[in-house]
C-alpha cells in the first residue's frame, strides 16, 4: 500500500488550520473575558438583558452552587441531623459524602425569586437549620453573560 502524499499534505494543512483556529479561539476567549468583566457590573446592577436588533440578546446568567467540607470532621453528622424548612431531615443529601449537586439544589430553594445574595441565602438556611450547618456550607455565586442568536 502506497502512502498518498497528497493526503498527507492535506492532513498537515488541516492540522495547521486547526492550530490556527485554536489560537484564534484563545484570543477571542481573552477578549470575551475582558468585555464580560467590563459589562458584568452593569448587568448585576439591574440590566437583566439587552437586545441588539438582528444580532442577538445578552442576558445575565447566574449559577448558585453550594458545597460542604465533607472532609471536615463532624460535617456529615451535622448534615444528617439538620432539618429543612418543613422539618424534614436532610440525610437524603448525604451518601458517604455530601452530594454537592443535591446540596446546591436544596440551597437554591431558599432563593426561588433569584434575588438573594449568597450571604442572605446563608441567613435563610441559618433560620431553619441552625448556625452549625449554615457555617459549614460554602455558598458561591457565579455570574456570566449568555448570548442567544436570532
C-alpha positions in Angstrom: 0.0 0.0 0.0 1.4 3.3 -1.1 1.3 6.4 1.1 -0.7 9.1 -0.7 1.5 12.2 -0.4 -1.4 14.5 -1.3 -3.5 13.1 1.6 -0.5 13.6 3.9 -0.2 17.2 2.7 -4.0 17.7 3.2 -3.7 16.2 6.7 -0.8 18.6 7.6 -2.8 21.6 6.2 -5.8 20.6 8.2 -3.7 20.2 11.3 -2.2 23.7 10.9 -5.6 25.2 10.3 -6.8 23.6 13.5 -3.9 25.1 15.4 -4.6 28.5 13.9 -8.2 28.2 14.9 -7.2 27.2 18.4 -5.1 30.3 18.6 -7.9 32.5 17.3 -10.3 30.9 19.8 -7.9 31.6 22.6 -7.6 35.3 21.5 -11.4 35.5 21.2 -11.9 34.0 24.7 -9.5 36.5 26.2 -11.4 39.4 24.5 -14.7 37.9 25.7 -13.3 37.6 29.3 -12.2 41.3 29.3 -15.5 42.5 27.8 -17.6 40.4 30.2 -15.7 41.8 33.2 -16.5 45.3 31.9 -20.2 44.5 31.3 -21.0 42.3 34.3 -21.2 45.2 36.8 -23.9 46.9 34.7 -25.9 43.7 34.4 -25.5 42.9 38.1 -26.8 46.4 38.9 -30.1 45.8 37.2 -29.9 45.3 33.5 -31.1 41.7 33.1 -30.9 41.6 29.4 -30.4 43.7 26.3 -31.2 43.1 22.7 -29.3 44.3 19.7 -31.7 44.1 16.8 -30.9 41.4 14.3 -27.7 40.4 16.2 -28.7 38.8 19.5 -29.6 39.2 23.1 -27.2 39.3 26.0 -28.6 38.4 29.4 -27.3 37.9 32.9 -26.9 34.2 33.8 -26.5 33.3 37.5 -25.4 30.0 39.0 -25.7 29.4 42.7 -23.8 26.4 43.9 -23.1 25.0 47.4 -20.6 22.6 48.9 -19.8 21.4 52.3 -16.4 20.5 53.6 -17.2 16.8 53.6 -13.7 16.0 54.8 -14.0 18.5 57.8 -14.6 16.3 60.9 -18.2 16.4 62.0 -19.8 17.8 58.8 -21.6 14.6 57.8 -23.3 14.0 61.2 -24.3 17.7 61.3 -25.9 17.4 57.8 -27.7 14.2 58.8 -29.1 15.8 61.9 -30.2 19.1 60.2 -33.7 19.8 59.0 -35.1 21.6 56.0 -37.9 24.3 56.1 -40.6 21.6 56.5 -38.8 20.0 59.4 -37.7 17.0 57.2 -34.2 15.6 57.8 -31.5 16.4 55.3 -30.0 12.9 55.5 -31.0 12.4 51.8 -28.2 14.8 50.9 -25.6 12.5 52.4 -24.2 9.4 51.0 -20.7 8.6 52.0 -20.0 12.2 51.2 -22.4 15.1 50.9 -23.9 15.2 47.4 -22.9 18.7 46.2 -25.5 18.7 43.3 -28.4 17.9 45.6 -27.0 20.3 48.3 -26.9 23.1 45.6 -30.5 22.3 44.6 -31.5 22.5 48.3 -29.7 25.8 48.8 -31.3 27.3 45.7 -34.7 26.5 47.1 -34.1 29.3 49.7 -34.0 31.8 46.8 -36.9 31.0 44.5 -37.0 34.5 43.0 -33.3 34.6 42.5 -32.9 37.9 44.4 -30.8 36.9 47.4 -27.1 37.2 47.8 -25.1 34.1 48.9 -24.9 35.6 52.4 -28.7 36.2 52.5 -29.2 32.6 51.4 -26.9 31.5 54.3 -29.0 33.5 56.7 -32.2 31.8 55.5 -30.5 28.4 56.0 -29.5 29.6 59.4 -33.1 30.3 60.4 -34.3 26.8 59.6 -31.2 24.6 60.1 -29.1 26.4 62.6 -25.7 28.1 62.8 -23.7 24.9 62.8 -24.9 23.8 59.4 -25.1 27.3 57.9 -21.4 27.9 58.8 -20.3 24.6 57.2 -21.9 25.2 53.8 -19.8 27.1 51.2 -22.2 29.1 49.0 -20.9 30.7 45.9 -22.4 32.7 43.1 -21.1 32.8 39.6 -22.3 35.3 37.1 -21.7 35.2 33.4 -23.3 36.6 30.2 -25.0 34.4 27.7 -25.9 35.2 24.1 -28.9 33.9 22.1 -28.8 34.0 18.3 -31.6 35.3 16.1 
